[in-house]
Amino acid sequence: MTDDKLILLLKICICSGFSLILLGIYFHNFNHTIESMGVNGIIISAACVSLGMALSLPTKMYLTFILVKRDAASSK
């Protein structure tokens, strides 16, 4: 896989993770269906947030590492 494809894949993971975090916040704060589900609703909203964080945080660090490595290689 080339660096350009990997960077695109990582950016897609970051965007989908961020949107899952926002979806979990929406479920927790504003959705009445999730609120009426009780504990199951809390689990659903927490799962959205945790999956979003699992997708977005490590990929940000890896993407930064790739971009720094690419910049260092191009400046030589």
PQR file of N, CA, C, O and H, with PARSE charges and radii, in Angstrom:
ATOM      1  N   MET A   1       0.858  -1.173   0.000 -0.4000 1.5000
ATOM      2  CA  MET A   1       0.000   0.000   0.000 -0.0000 2.0000
ATOM      3  C   MET A   1       0.901   1.233   0.000  0.5500 1.7000
ATOM      4  O   MET A   1       1.841   1.329   0.789 -0.5500 1.4000
ATOM      5  N   THR A   2       0.608   2.150  -0.875 -0.4000 1.5000
ATOM      6  CA  THR A   2       1.405   3.367  -0.950 -0.0000 2.0000
ATOM      7  C   THR A   2       1.056   4.309   0.196  0.5500 1.7000
ATOM      8  O   THR A   2       0.022   4.173   0.849 -0.5500 1.4000
ATOM      9  H   THR A   2      -0.155   2.071  -1.516  0.4000 1.0000
ATOM     10  N   ASP A   3       1.943   5.258   0.417 -0.4000 1.5000
ATOM     11  CA  ASP A   3       1.713   6.209   1.512 -0.0000 2.0000
ATOM     12  C   ASP A   3       0.459   7.048   1.276  0.5500 1.7000
ATOM     13  O   ASP A   3      -0.255   7.369   2.226 -0.5500 1.4000
ATOM     14  H   ASP A   3       2.783   5.368  -0.113  0.4000 1.0000
ATOM     15  N   ASP A   4       0.185   7.406   0.028 -0.4000 1.5000
ATOM     16  CA  ASP A   4      -0.999   8.224  -0.252 -0.0000 2.0000
ATOM     17  C   ASP A   4      -2.282   7.472   0.084  0.5500 1.7000
ATOM     18  O   ASP A   4      -3.209   8.052   0.648 -0.5500 1.4000
ATOM     19  H   ASP A   4       0.765   7.146  -0.744  0.4000 1.0000
ATOM     20  N   LYS A   5      -2.343   6.189  -0.255 -0.4000 1.5000
ATOM     21  CA  LYS A   5      -3.531   5.396   0.062 -0.0000 2.0000
ATOM     22  C   LYS A   5      -3.662   5.187   1.567  0.5500 1.7000
ATOM     23  O   LYS A   5      -4.766   5.219   2.111 -0.5500 1.4000
ATOM     24  H   LYS A   5      -1.590   5.718  -0.713  0.4000 1.0000
ATOM     25  N   LEU A   6      -2.531   4.974   2.236 -0.4000 1.5000
ATOM     26  CA  LEU A   6      -2.553   4.795   3.676 -0.0000 2.0000
ATOM     27  C   LEU A   6      -3.005   6.072   4.380  0.5500 1.7000
ATOM     28  O   LEU A   6      -3.779   6.012   5.336 -0.5500 1.4000
ATOM     29  H   LEU A   6      -1.634   4.949   1.794  0.4000 1.0000
ATOM     30  N   ILE A   7      -2.534   7.211   3.921 -0.4000 1.5000
ATOM     31  CA  ILE A   7      -2.944   8.492   4.507 -0.0000 2.0000
ATOM     32  C   ILE A   7      -4.430   8.719   4.289  0.5500 1.7000
ATOM     33  O   ILE A   7      -5.122   9.192   5.191 -0.5500 1.4000
ATOM     34  H   ILE A   7      -1.905   7.260   3.145  0.4000 1.0000
ATOM     35  N   LEU A   8      -4.930   8.390   3.102 -0.4000 1.5000
ATOM     36  CA  LEU A   8      -6.367   8.526   2.841 -0.0000 2.0000
ATOM     37  C   LEU A   8      -7.173   7.610   3.750  0.5500 1.7000
ATOM     38  O   LEU A   8      -8.196   8.028   4.292 -0.5500 1.4000
ATOM     39  H   LEU A   8      -4.368   8.006   2.370  0.4000 1.0000
ATOM     40  N   LEU A   9      -6.731   6.366   3.929 -0.4000 1.5000
ATOM     41  CA  LEU A   9      -7.421   5.428   4.803 -0.0000 2.0000
ATOM     42  C   LEU A   9      -7.421   5.918   6.245  0.5500 1.7000
ATOM     43  O   LEU A   9      -8.433   5.802   6.937 -0.5500 1.4000
ATOM     44  H   LEU A   9      -5.899   6.026   3.489  0.4000 1.0000
ATOM     45  N   LEU A  10      -6.309   6.460   6.703 -0.4000 1.5000
ATOM     46  CA  LEU A  10      -6.242   6.980   8.066 -0.0000 2.0000
ATOM     47  C   LEU A  10      -7.145   8.199   8.252  0.5500 1.7000
ATOM     48  O   LEU A  10      -7.767   8.358   9.302 -0.5500 1.4000
ATOM     49  H   LEU A  10      -5.487   6.554   6.141  0.4000 1.0000
ATOM     50  N   LYS A  11      -7.217   9.052   7.241 -0.4000 1.5000
ATOM     51  CA  LYS A  11      -8.117  10.210   7.331 -0.0000 2.0000
ATOM     52  C   LYS A  11      -9.575   9.769   7.371  0.5500 1.7000
ATOM     53  O   LYS A  11     -10.386  10.373   8.074 -0.5500 1.4000
ATOM     54  H   LYS A  11      -6.712   8.923   6.388  0.4000 1.0000
ATOM     55  N   ILE A  12      -9.914   8.725   6.625 -0.4000 1.5000
ATOM     56  CA  ILE A  12     -11.280   8.192   6.663 -0.0000 2.0000
ATOM     57  C   ILE A  12     -11.581   7.618   8.039  0.5500 1.7000
ATOM     58  O   ILE A  12     -12.683   7.803   8.556 -0.5500 1.4000
ATOM     59  H   ILE A  12      -9.256   8.234   6.055  0.4000 1.0000
ATOM     60  N   CYS A  13     -10.613   6.917   8.645 -0.4000 1.5000
ATOM     61  CA  CYS A  13     -10.805   6.384   9.992 -0.0000 2.0000
ATOM     62  C   CYS A  13     -10.996   7.496  11.015  0.5500 1.7000
ATOM     63  O   CYS A  13     -11.820   7.375  11.922 -0.5500 1.4000
ATOM     64  H   CYS A  13      -9.718   6.766   8.225  0.4000 1.0000
ATOM     65  N   ILE A  14     -10.239   8.573  10.873 -0.4000 1.5000
ATOM     66  CA  ILE A  14     -10.379   9.704  11.801 -0.0000 2.0000
ATOM     67  C   ILE A  14     -11.764  10.333  11.665  0.5500 1.7000
ATOM     68  O   ILE A  14     -12.417  10.625  12.667 -0.5500 1.4000
ATOM     69  H   ILE A  14      -9.570   8.671  10.136  0.4000 1.0000
ATOM     70  N   CYS A  15     -12.207  10.539  10.435 -0.4000 1.5000
ATOM     71  CA  CYS A  15     -13.525  11.158  10.223 -0.0000 2.0000
ATOM     72  C   CYS A  15     -14.650  10.262  10.717  0.5500 1.7000
ATOM     73  O   CYS A  15     -15.603  10.745  11.329 -0.5500 1.4000
ATOM     74  H   CYS A  15     -11.676  10.302   9.621  0.4000 1.0000
ATOM     75  N   SER A  16     -14.550   8.968  10.460 -0.4000 1.5000
ATOM     76  CA  SER A  16     -15.605   8.074  10.934 -0.0000 2.0000
ATOM     77  C   SER A  16     -15.578   7.956  12.455  0.5500 1.7000
ATOM     78  O   SER A  16     -16.633   7.840  13.079 -0.5500 1.4000
ATOM     79  H   SER A  16     -13.776   8.576   9.963  0.4000 1.0000
ATOM     80  N   GLY A  17     -14.409   7.983  13.054 -0.4000 1.5000
ATOM     81  CA  GLY A  17     -14.327   7.960  14.511 -0.0000 2.0000
ATOM     82  C   GLY A  17     -14.906   9.212  15.141  0.5500 1.7000
ATOM     83  O   GLY A  17     -15.610   9.145  16.149 -0.5500 1.4000
ATOM     84  H   GLY A  17     -13.552   8.077  12.547  0.4000 1.0000
ATOM     85  N   PHE A  18     -14.605  10.354  14.540 -0.4000 1.5000
ATOM     86  CA  PHE A  18     -15.154  11.605  15.056 -0.0000 2.0000
ATOM     87  C   PHE A  18     -16.678  11.633  14.909  0.5500 1.7000
ATOM     88  O   PHE A  18     -17.378  12.114  15.799 -0.5500 1.4000
ATOM     89  H   PHE A  18     -14.033  10.409  13.722  0.4000 1.0000
ATOM     90  N   SER A  19     -17.188  11.119  13.792 -0.4000 1.5000
ATOM     91  CA  SER A  19     -18.641  11.099  13.617 -0.0000 2.0000
ATOM     92  C   SER A  19     -19.305  10.113  14.580  0.5500 1.7000
ATOM     93  O   SER A  19     -20.427  10.359  15.025 -0.5500 1.4000
ATOM     94  H   SER A  19     -16.619  10.728  13.068  0.4000 1.0000
ATOM     95  N   LEU A  20     -18.636   8.998  14.914 -0.4000 1.5000
ATOM     96  CA  LEU A  20     -19.189   8.090  15.917 -0.0000 2.0000
ATOM     97  C   LEU A  20     -19.214   8.734  17.298  0.5500 1.7000
ATOM     98  O   LEU A  20     -20.154   8.521  18.064 -0.5500 1.4000
ATOM     99  H   LEU A  20     -17.725   8.799  14.552  0.4000 1.0000
ATOM    100  N   ILE A  21     -18.191   9.518  17.618 -0.4000 1.5000
ATOM    101  CA  ILE A  21     -18.192  10.232  18.897 -0.0000 2.0000
ATOM    102  C   ILE A  21     -19.363  11.214  18.952  0.5500 1.7000
ATOM    103  O   ILE A  21     -20.075  11.290  19.953 -0.5500 1.4000
ATOM    104  H   ILE A  21     -17.428   9.690  16.996  0.4000 1.0000
ATOM    105  N   LEU A  22     -19.552  11.955  17.877 -0.4000 1.5000
ATOM    106  CA  LEU A  22     -20.677  12.905  17.837 -0.0000 2.0000
ATOM    107  C   LEU A  22     -22.017  12.190  17.889  0.5500 1.7000
ATOM    108  O   LEU A  22     -22.954  12.679  18.521 -0.5500 1.4000
ATOM    109  H   LEU A  22     -18.974  11.894  17.063  0.4000 1.0000
ATOM    110  N   LEU A  23     -22.122  11.043  17.237 -0.4000 1.5000
ATOM    111  CA  LEU A  23     -23.365  10.263  17.289 -0.0000 2.0000
ATOM    112  C   LEU A  23     -23.647   9.785  18.709  0.5500 1.7000
ATOM    113  O   LEU A  23     -24.790   9.830  19.166 -0.5500 1.4000
ATOM    114  H   LEU A  23     -21.361  10.646  16.724  0.4000 1.0000
ATOM    115  N   GLY A  24     -22.615   9.329  19.405 -0.4000 1.5000
ATOM    116  CA  GLY A  24     -22.800   8.898  20.794 -0.0000 2.0000
ATOM    117  C   GLY A  24     -23.215  10.038  21.694  0.5500 1.7000
ATOM    118  O   GLY A  24     -24.048   9.858  22.583 -0.5500 1.4000
ATOM    119  H   GLY A  24     -21.687   9.292  19.035  0.4000 1.0000
ATOM    120  N   ILE A  25     -22.643  11.217  21.476 -0.4000 1.5000
ATOM    121  CA  ILE A  25     -23.045  12.390  22.266 -0.0000 2.0000
ATOM    122  C   ILE A  25     -24.485  12.769  21.956  0.5500 1.7000
ATOM    123  O   ILE A  25     -25.248  13.117  22.858 -0.5500 1.4000
ATOM    124  H   ILE A  25     -21.966  11.364  20.754  0.4000 1.0000
ATOM    125  N   TYR A  26     -24.857  12.703  20.681 -0.4000 1.5000
ATOM    126  CA  TYR A  26     -26.245  12.995  20.307 -0.0000 2.0000
ATOM    127  C   TYR A  26     -27.187  12.002  20.970  0.5500 1.7000
ATOM    128  O   TYR A  26     -28.211  12.393  21.532 -0.5500 1.4000
ATOM    129  H   TYR A  26     -24.237  12.421  19.948  0.4000 1.0000
ATOM    130  N   PHE A  27     -26.847  10.718  20.908 -0.4000 1.5000
ATOM    131  CA  PHE A  27     -27.696   9.705  21.545 -0.0000 2.0000
ATOM    132  C   PHE A  27     -27.844   9.975  23.031  0.5500 1.7000
ATOM    133  O   PHE A  27     -28.944   9.883  23.576 -0.5500 1.4000
ATOM    134  H   PHE A  27     -26.016  10.400  20.452  0.4000 1.0000
ATOM    135  N   HIS A  28     -26.751  10.305  23.681 -0.4000 1.5000
ATOM    136  CA  HIS A  28     -26.782  10.469  25.133 -0.0000 2.0000
ATOM    137  C   HIS A  28     -27.542  11.720  25.568  0.5500 1.7000
ATOM    138  O   HIS A  28     -28.227  11.705  26.591 -0.5500 1.4000
ATOM    139  H   HIS A  28     -25.858  10.380  23.239  0.4000 1.0000
ATOM    140  N   ASN A  29     -27.423  12.797  24.800 -0.4000 1.5000
ATOM    141  CA  ASN A  29     -27.997  14.068  25.247 -0.0000 2.0000
ATOM    142  C   ASN A  29     -29.358  14.398  24.653  0.5500 1.7000
ATOM    143  O   ASN A  29     -30.180  15.013  25.332 -0.5500 1.4000
ATOM    144  H   ASN A  29     -26.866  12.809  23.970  0.4000 1.0000
ATOM    145  N   PHE A  30     -29.626  14.008  23.405 -0.4000 1.5000
ATOM    146  CA  PHE A  30     -30.788  14.553  22.722 -0.0000 2.0000
ATOM    147  C   PHE A  30     -31.799  13.525  22.223  0.5500 1.7000
ATOM    148  O   PHE A  30     -32.925  13.910  21.905 -0.5500 1.4000
ATOM    149  H   PHE A  30     -28.959  13.508  22.854  0.4000 1.0000
ATOM    150  N   ASN A  31     -31.464  12.251  22.140 -0.4000 1.5000
ATOM    151  CA  ASN A  31     -32.372  11.264  21.569 -0.0000 2.0000
ATOM    152  C   ASN A  31     -33.252  10.662  22.662  0.5500 1.7000
ATOM    153  O   ASN A  31     -32.756  10.065  23.617 -0.5500 1.4000
ATOM    154  H   ASN A  31     -30.550  11.939  22.398  0.4000 1.0000
ATOM    155  N   HIS A  32     -34.550  10.828  22.506 -0.4000 1.5000
ATOM    156  CA  HIS A  32     -35.485  10.350  23.528 -0.0000 2.0000
ATOM    157  C   HIS A  32     -35.702   8.845  23.443  0.5500 1.7000
ATOM    158  O   HIS A  32     -36.060   8.224  24.444 -0.5500 1.4000
ATOM    159  H   HIS A  32     -34.953  11.313  21.730  0.4000 1.0000
ATOM    160  N   THR A  33     -35.497   8.243  22.280 -0.4000 1.5000
ATOM    161  CA  THR A  33     -35.646   6.793  22.152 -0.0000 2.0000
ATOM    162  C   THR A  33     -34.559   6.083  22.951  0.5500 1.7000
ATOM    163  O   THR A  33     -34.832   5.117  23.663 -0.5500 1.4000
ATOM    164  H   THR A  33     -35.207   8.747  21.466  0.4000 1.0000
ATOM    165  N   ILE A  34     -33.341   6.562  22.831 -0.4000 1.5000
ATOM    166  CA  ILE A  34     -32.237   5.979  23.594 -0.0000 2.0000
ATOM    167  C   ILE A  34     -32.454   6.207  25.086  0.5500 1.7000
ATOM    168  O   ILE A  34     -32.139   5.344  25.906 -0.5500 1.4000
ATOM    169  H   ILE A  34     -33.119   7.347  22.253  0.4000 1.0000
ATOM    170  N   GLU A  35     -32.994   7.371  25.431 -0.4000 1.5000
ATOM    171  CA  GLU A  35     -33.262   7.677  26.839 -0.0000 2.0000
ATOM    172  C   GLU A  35     -34.306   6.738  27.418  0.5500 1.7000
ATOM    173  O   GLU A  35     -34.194   6.312  28.567 -0.5500 1.4000
ATOM    174  H   GLU A  35     -33.250   8.072  24.765  0.4000 1.0000
ATOM    175  N   SER A  36     -35.323   6.414  26.622 -0.4000 1.5000
ATOM    176  CA  SER A  36     -36.380   5.531  27.122 -0.0000 2.0000
ATOM    177  C   SER A  36     -35.937   4.072  27.204  0.5500 1.7000
ATOM    178  O   SER A  36     -36.606   3.263  27.848 -0.5500 1.4000
ATOM    179  H   SER A  36     -35.413   6.761  25.689  0.4000 1.0000
ATOM    180  N   MET A  37     -34.826   3.723  26.566 -0.4000 1.5000
ATOM    181  CA  MET A  37     -34.320   2.348  26.621 -0.0000 2.0000
ATOM    182  C   MET A  37     -33.620   2.036  27.940  0.5500 1.7000
ATOM    183  O   MET A  37     -33.385   0.869  28.255 -0.5500 1.4000
ATOM    184  H   MET A  37     -34.283   4.380  26.043  0.4000 1.0000
ATOM    185  N   GLY A  38     -33.290   3.051  28.701 -0.4000 1.5000
ATOM    186  CA  GLY A  38     -32.668   2.837  30.006 -0.0000 2.0000
ATOM    187  C   GLY A  38     -31.196   2.485  29.891  0.5500 1.7000
ATOM    188  O   GLY A  38     -30.433   3.166  29.206 -0.5500 1.4000
ATOM    189  H   GLY A  38     -33.481   3.999  28.446  0.4000 1.0000
ATOM    190  N   VAL A  39     -30.804   1.413  30.570 -0.4000 1.5000
ATOM    191  CA  VAL A  39     -29.402   1.009  30.612 -0.0000 2.0000
ATOM    192  C   VAL A  39     -28.913   0.597  29.224  0.5500 1.7000
ATOM    193  O   VAL A  39     -27.771   0.883  28.866 -0.5500 1.4000
ATOM    194  H   VAL A  39     -31.423   0.859  31.127  0.4000 1.0000
ATOM    195  N   ASN A  40     -29.749  -0.061  28.450 -0.4000 1.5000
ATOM    196  CA  ASN A  40     -29.348  -0.451  27.097 -0.0000 2.0000
ATOM    197  C   ASN A  40     -29.047   0.772  26.233  0.5500 1.7000
ATOM    198  O   ASN A  40     -28.126   0.738  25.417 -0.5500 1.4000
ATOM    199  H   ASN A  40     -30.677  -0.293  28.741  0.4000 1.0000
ATOM    200  N   GLY A  41     -29.795   1.826  26.399 -0.4000 1.5000
ATOM    201  CA  GLY A  41     -29.537   3.062  25.668 -0.0000 2.0000
ATOM    202  C   GLY A  41     -28.209   3.688  26.054  0.5500 1.7000
ATOM    203  O   GLY A  41     -27.482   4.204  25.204 -0.5500 1.4000
ATOM    204  H   GLY A  41     -30.543   1.853  27.062  0.4000 1.0000
ATOM    205  N   ILE A  42     -27.897   3.639  27.349 -0.4000 1.5000
ATOM    206  CA  ILE A  42     -26.615   4.164  27.812 -0.0000 2.0000
ATOM    207  C   ILE A  42     -25.475   3.337  27.233  0.5500 1.7000
ATOM    208  O   ILE A  42     -24.442   3.886  26.850 -0.5500 1.4000
ATOM    209  H   ILE A  42     -28.487   3.221  28.039  0.4000 1.0000
ATOM    210  N   ILE A  43     -25.657   2.019  27.165 -0.4000 1.5000
ATOM    211  CA  ILE A  43     -24.628   1.149  26.597 -0.0000 2.0000
ATOM    212  C   ILE A  43     -24.428   1.449  25.113  0.5500 1.7000
ATOM    213  O   ILE A  43     -23.295   1.457  24.633 -0.5500 1.4000
ATOM    214  H   ILE A  43     -26.497   1.574  27.476  0.4000 1.0000
ATOM    215  N   ILE A  44     -25.510   1.695  24.388 -0.4000 1.5000
ATOM    216  CA  ILE A  44     -25.404   2.008  22.962 -0.0000 2.0000
ATOM    217  C   ILE A  44     -24.659   3.318  22.748  0.5500 1.7000
ATOM    218  O   ILE A  44     -23.770   3.392  21.900 -0.5500 1.4000
ATOM    219  H   ILE A  44     -26.431   1.688  24.779  0.4000 1.0000
ATOM    220  N   SER A  45     -25.010   4.347  23.505 -0.4000 1.5000
ATOM    221  CA  SER A  45     -24.331   5.634  23.333 -0.0000 2.0000
ATOM    222  C   SER A  45     -22.871   5.549  23.764  0.5500 1.7000
ATOM    223  O   SER A  45     -22.004   6.153  23.132 -0.5500 1.4000
ATOM    224  H   SER A  45     -25.732   4.286  24.194  0.4000 1.0000
ATOM    225  N   ALA A  46     -22.592   4.809  24.830 -0.4000 1.5000
ATOM    226  CA  ALA A  46     -21.203   4.650  25.277 -0.0000 2.0000
ATOM    227  C   ALA A  46     -20.392   3.834  24.270  0.5500 1.7000
ATOM    228  O   ALA A  46     -19.207   4.100  24.069 -0.5500 1.4000
ATOM    229  H   ALA A  46     -23.296   4.319  25.344  0.4000 1.0000
ATOM    230  N   ALA A  47     -21.016   2.851  23.644 -0.4000 1.5000
ATOM    231  CA  ALA A  47     -20.319   2.054  22.634 -0.0000 2.0000
ATOM    232  C   ALA A  47     -19.963   2.904  21.418  0.5500 1.7000
ATOM    233  O   ALA A  47     -18.887   2.742  20.843 -0.5500 1.4000
ATOM    234  H   ALA A  47     -21.979   2.634  23.808  0.4000 1.0000
ATOM    235  N   CYS A  48     -20.853   3.804  21.025 -0.4000 1.5000
ATOM    236  CA  CYS A  48     -20.553   4.699  19.903 -0.0000 2.0000
ATOM    237  C   CYS A  48     -19.361   5.587  20.227  0.5500 1.7000
ATOM    238  O   CYS A  48     -18.469   5.761  19.397 -0.5500 1.4000
ATOM    239  H   CYS A  48     -21.727   3.936  21.492  0.4000 1.0000
ATOM    240  N   VAL A  49     -19.342   6.144  21.419 -0.4000 1.5000
ATOM    241  CA  VAL A  49     -18.237   7.022  21.810 -0.0000 2.0000
ATOM    242  C   VAL A  49     -16.936   6.234  21.911  0.5500 1.7000
ATOM    243  O   VAL A  49     -15.898   6.701  21.443 -0.5500 1.4000
ATOM    244  H   VAL A  49     -20.066   6.002  22.094  0.4000 1.0000
ATOM    245  N   SER A  50     -16.977   5.056  22.510 -0.4000 1.5000
ATOM    246  CA  SER A  50     -15.734   4.290  22.678 -0.0000 2.0000
ATOM    247  C   SER A  50     -15.198   3.791  21.340  0.5500 1.7000
ATOM    248  O   SER A  50     -13.986   3.811  21.124 -0.5500 1.4000
ATOM    249  H   SER A  50     -17.821   4.677  22.890  0.4000 1.0000
ATOM    250  N   LEU A  51     -16.061   3.350  20.446 -0.4000 1.5000
ATOM    251  CA  LEU A  51     -15.601   2.943  19.115 -0.0000 2.0000
ATOM    252  C   LEU A  51     -15.030   4.130  18.343  0.5500 1.7000
ATOM    253  O   LEU A  51     -14.038   3.997  17.626 -0.5500 1.4000
ATOM    254  H   LEU A  51     -17.045   3.334  20.622  0.4000 1.0000
ATOM    255  N   GLY A  52     -15.662   5.280  18.497 -0.4000 1.5000
ATOM    256  CA  GLY A  52     -15.158   6.479  17.850 -0.0000 2.0000
ATOM    257  C   GLY A  52     -13.787   6.878  18.357  0.5500 1.7000
ATOM    258  O   GLY A  52     -12.924   7.278  17.576 -0.5500 1.4000
ATOM    259  H   GLY A  52     -16.468   5.388  19.080  0.4000 1.0000
ATOM    260  N   MET A  53     -13.585   6.772  19.655 -0.4000 1.5000
ATOM    261  CA  MET A  53     -12.264   7.096  20.208 -0.0000 2.0000
ATOM    262  C   MET A  53     -11.227   6.065  19.781  0.5500 1.7000
ATOM    263  O   MET A  53     -10.077   6.411  19.511 -0.5500 1.4000
ATOM    264  H   MET A  53     -14.287   6.448  20.289  0.4000 1.0000
ATOM    265  N   ALA A  54     -11.633   4.800  19.719 -0.4000 1.5000
ATOM    266  CA  ALA A  54     -10.697   3.760  19.285 -0.0000 2.0000
ATOM    267  C   ALA A  54     -10.297   3.957  17.831  0.5500 1.7000
ATOM    268  O   ALA A  54      -9.181   3.606  17.448 -0.5500 1.4000
ATOM    269  H   ALA A  54     -12.567   4.519  19.938  0.4000 1.0000
ATOM    270  N   LEU A  55     -11.179   4.508  17.023 -0.4000 1.5000
ATOM    271  CA  LEU A  55     -10.850   4.768  15.625 -0.0000 2.0000
ATOM    272  C   LEU A  55     -10.043   6.049  15.447  0.5500 1.7000
ATOM    273  O   LEU A  55      -9.136   6.098  14.616 -0.5500 1.4000
ATOM    274  H   LEU A  55     -12.085   4.793  17.335  0.4000 1.0000
ATOM    275  N   SER A  56     -10.360   7.071  16.209 -0.4000 1.5000
ATOM    276  CA  SER A  56      -9.764   8.375  15.912 -0.0000 2.0000
ATOM    277  C   SER A  56      -8.432   8.637  16.599  0.5500 1.7000
ATOM    278  O   SER A  56      -7.533   9.192  15.967 -0.5500 1.4000
ATOM    279  H   SER A  56     -11.096   7.031  16.884  0.4000 1.0000
ATOM    280  N   LEU A  57      -8.266   8.270  17.839 -0.4000 1.5000
ATOM    281  CA  LEU A  57      -7.056   8.659  18.568 -0.0000 2.0000
ATOM    282  C   LEU A  57      -5.783   7.965  18.078  0.5500 1.7000
ATOM    283  O   LEU A  57      -4.807   8.659  17.792 -0.5500 1.4000
ATOM    284  H   LEU A  57      -8.996   7.819  18.353  0.4000 1.0000
ATOM    285  N   PRO A  58      -5.738   6.646  17.967 -0.5600 1.5000
ATOM    286  CA  PRO A  58      -4.486   6.035  17.495  0.2800 2.0000
ATOM    287  C   PRO A  58      -4.150   6.402  16.052  0.5500 1.7000
ATOM    288  O   PRO A  58      -2.977   6.519  15.697 -0.5500 1.4000
ATOM    289  N   THR A  59      -5.161   6.580  15.231 -0.4000 1.5000
ATOM    290  CA  THR A  59      -4.888   6.924  13.835 -0.0000 2.0000
ATOM    291  C   THR A  59      -4.307   8.327  13.721  0.5500 1.7000
ATOM    292  O   THR A  59      -3.511   8.588  12.818 -0.5500 1.4000
ATOM    293  H   THR A  59      -6.114   6.485  15.519  0.4000 1.0000
ATOM    294  N   LYS A  60      -4.684   9.232  14.612 -0.4000 1.5000
ATOM    295  CA  LYS A  60      -4.091  10.571  14.595 -0.0000 2.0000
ATOM    296  C   LYS A  60      -2.601  10.503  14.884  0.5500 1.7000
ATOM    297  O   LYS A  60      -1.800  11.178  14.238 -0.5500 1.4000
ATOM    298  H   LYS A  60      -5.330   9.020  15.346  0.4000 1.0000
ATOM    299  N   MET A  61      -2.236   9.681  15.863 -0.4000 1.5000
ATOM    300  CA  MET A  61      -0.814   9.562  16.192 -0.0000 2.0000
ATOM    301  C   MET A  61      -0.043   8.913  15.047  0.5500 1.7000
ATOM    302  O   MET A  61       1.051   9.364  14.708 -0.5500 1.4000
ATOM    303  H   MET A  61      -2.887   9.132  16.388  0.4000 1.0000
ATOM    304  N   TYR A  62      -0.592   7.871  14.454 -0.4000 1.5000
ATOM    305  CA  TYR A  62       0.089   7.184  13.360 -0.0000 2.0000
ATOM    306  C   TYR A  62       0.182   8.078  12.126  0.5500 1.7000
ATOM    307  O   TYR A  62       1.208   8.095  11.445 -0.5500 1.4000
ATOM    308  H   TYR A  62      -1.480   7.504  14.729  0.4000 1.0000
ATOM    309  N   LEU A  63      -0.885   8.819  11.839 -0.4000 1.5000
ATOM    310  CA  LEU A  63      -0.863   9.736  10.708 -0.0000 2.0000
ATOM    311  C   LEU A  63       0.182  10.827  10.917  0.5500 1.7000
ATOM    312  O   LEU A  63       0.882  11.194   9.973 -0.5500 1.4000
ATOM    313  H   LEU A  63      -1.718   8.805  12.392  0.4000 1.0000
ATOM    314  N   THR A  64       0.300  11.344  12.119 -0.4000 1.5000
ATOM    315  CA  THR A  64       1.328  12.342  12.417 -0.0000 2.0000
ATOM    316  C   THR A  64       2.715  11.753  12.221  0.5500 1.7000
ATOM    317  O   THR A  64       3.598  12.411  11.671 -0.5500 1.4000
ATOM    318  H   THR A  64      -0.268  11.046  12.886  0.4000 1.0000
ATOM    319  N   PHE A  65       2.913  10.512  12.668 -0.4000 1.5000
ATOM    320  CA  PHE A  65       4.200   9.854  12.490 -0.0000 2.0000
ATOM    321  C   PHE A  65       4.543   9.696  11.012  0.5500 1.7000
ATOM    322  O   PHE A  65       5.681   9.945  10.615 -0.5500 1.4000
ATOM    323  H   PHE A  65       2.195   9.977  13.115  0.4000 1.0000
ATOM    324  N   ILE A  66       3.584   9.288  10.201 -0.4000 1.5000
ATOM    325  CA  ILE A  66       3.818   9.113   8.769 -0.0000 2.0000
ATOM    326  C   ILE A  66       4.145  10.443   8.103  0.5500 1.7000
ATOM    327  O   ILE A  66       5.065  10.523   7.289 -0.5500 1.4000
ATOM    328  H   ILE A  66       2.660   9.085  10.524  0.4000 1.0000
ATOM    329  N   LEU A  67       3.399  11.482   8.444 -0.4000 1.5000
ATOM    330  CA  LEU A  67       3.634  12.784   7.822 -0.0000 2.0000
ATOM    331  C   LEU A  67       4.979  13.374   8.226  0.5500 1.7000
ATOM    332  O   LEU A  67       5.648  13.996   7.400 -0.5500 1.4000
ATOM    333  H   LEU A  67       2.651  11.418   9.105  0.4000 1.0000
ATOM    334  N   VAL A  68       5.386  13.192   9.476 -0.4000 1.5000
ATOM    335  CA  VAL A  68       6.694  13.683   9.909 -0.0000 2.0000
ATOM    336  C   VAL A  68       7.801  12.915   9.203  0.5500 1.7000
ATOM    337  O   VAL A  68       8.791  13.503   8.768 -0.5500 1.4000
ATOM    338  H   VAL A  68       4.842  12.687  10.147  0.4000 1.0000
ATOM    339  N   LYS A  69       7.632  11.602   9.090 -0.4000 1.5000
ATOM    340  CA  LYS A  69       8.625  10.775   8.409 -0.0000 2.0000
ATOM    341  C   LYS A  69       8.725  11.156   6.929  0.5500 1.7000
ATOM    342  O   LYS A  69       9.817  11.200   6.363 -0.5500 1.4000
ATOM    343  H   LYS A  69       6.828  11.125   9.444  0.4000 1.0000
ATOM    344  N   ARG A  70       7.578  11.430   6.317 -0.4000 1.5000
ATOM    345  CA  ARG A  70       7.558  11.839   4.899 -0.0000 2.0000
ATOM    346  C   ARG A  70       8.231  13.196   4.719  0.5500 1.7000
ATOM    347  O   ARG A  70       8.975  13.400   3.759 -0.5500 1.4000
ATOM    348  H   ARG A  70       6.691  11.394   6.777  0.4000 1.0000
ATOM    349  N   ASP A  71       7.972  14.126   5.642 -0.4000 1.5000
ATOM    350  CA  ASP A  71       8.580  15.451   5.561 -0.0000 2.0000
ATOM    351  C   ASP A  71      10.097  15.379   5.758  0.5500 1.7000
ATOM    352  O   ASP A  71      10.851  16.085   5.089 -0.5500 1.4000
ATOM    353  H   ASP A  71       7.367  13.960   6.422  0.4000 1.0000
ATOM    354  N   ALA A  72      10.533  14.525   6.678 -0.4000 1.5000
ATOM    355  CA  ALA A  72      11.963  14.375   6.918 -0.0000 2.0000
ATOM    356  C   ALA A  72      12.656  13.765   5.694  0.5500 1.7000
ATOM    357  O   ALA A  72      13.781  14.138   5.363 -0.5500 1.4000
ATOM    358  H   ALA A  72       9.920  13.952   7.222  0.4000 1.0000
ATOM    359  N   ALA A  73      11.990  12.843   5.039 -0.4000 1.5000
ATOM    360  CA  ALA A  73      12.579  12.204   3.869 -0.0000 2.0000
ATOM    361  C   ALA A  73      12.643  13.182   2.677  0.5500 1.7000
ATOM    362  O   ALA A  73      13.579  13.130   1.879 -0.5500 1.4000
ATOM    363  H   ALA A  73      11.076  12.540   5.309  0.4000 1.0000
ATOM    364  N   SER A  74      11.668  14.048   2.569 -0.4000 1.5000
ATOM    365  CA  SER A  74      11.652  14.993   1.453 -0.0000 2.0000
ATOM    366  C   SER A  74      12.627  16.155   1.652  0.5500 1.7000
ATOM    367  O   SER A  74      13.053  16.776   0.678 -0.5500 1.4000
ATOM    368  H   SER A  74      10.907  14.090   3.217  0.4000 1.0000
ATOM    369  N   SER A  75      12.980  16.452   2.893 -0.4000 1.5000
ATOM    370  CA  SER A  75      13.886  17.569   3.156 -0.0000 2.0000
ATOM    371  C   SER A  75      15.354  17.180   3.012  0.5500 1.7000
ATOM    372  O   SER A  75      16.227  18.048   3.014 -0.5500 1.4000
ATOM    373  H   SER A  75      12.634  15.948   3.685  0.4000 1.0000
ATOM    374  N   LYS A  76      15.635  15.882   2.888 -0.4000 1.5000
ATOM    375  CA  LYS A  76      17.032  15.443   2.753 -0.0000 2.0000
ATOM    376  C   LYS A  76      17.581  15.710   1.399  0.5500 1.7000
ATOM    377  O   LYS A  76      18.742  15.399   1.131 -0.5500 1.4000
ATOM    378  H   LYS A  76      14.926  15.177   2.886  0.4000 1.0000
TER
END
